[in-house]
Amino acid sequence: MKLGYRVLEARDSTQALAVARGHQSEIHLLVSDVVMPGGGGFQLAQQLLVERPKMRVLYMSGYTDEAVVRHGLLERGLNYLQKPFTPAVLARRVRDVLDAKEKS
């Protein structure tokens, strides 16, 4: 499914930091698994948001959103997508997060 987004890929959080830091243009959205090699998605997002405060974040996991919050992996109210999902569901959620009003 081609939707016109430019995607930067990384296999873990360490590589994601390097890829993001090497990318000169704006990064509009980070899509990250909550649990991954090299550190969690929340920690990755916090590091990148210092450098890119306008970047939006969409977390995903095979755990339910309630389990992720209960185990302290994410805070309630963050953008979240539970696996498994279809490409169409991912596309809709990405668009929703990008179109959401900025937090004040």
PESUL-V493026 format. One line per field, one symbol per residue. ss: DSSP state (H for helix, E for strand, L for the rest). psi: psi as a letter, one per 30 degrees, with the letter a starting at -180 (. if undefined). Layout:
# PESUL-V493026
ss = ???
psi = ???
This chain:
# PESUL-V493026
ss = LLLLLLLLLLLLHHHHHHHHHHLLLLLLEEEEELLLLLLLHHHHHHHHHHHLLLLEEEEEELLLHHHHHHLLLLLLLLLEEELLLLHHHHHHHHHHHHHLLLLL
psi = jkggkkkkkkfleeeeeeeeffjflkjekkjkkeklkglleeeeeeeefefiffklkjlllflleeeeeeggflkkflkkkklllleeeeeeeeeeeefkkkk.
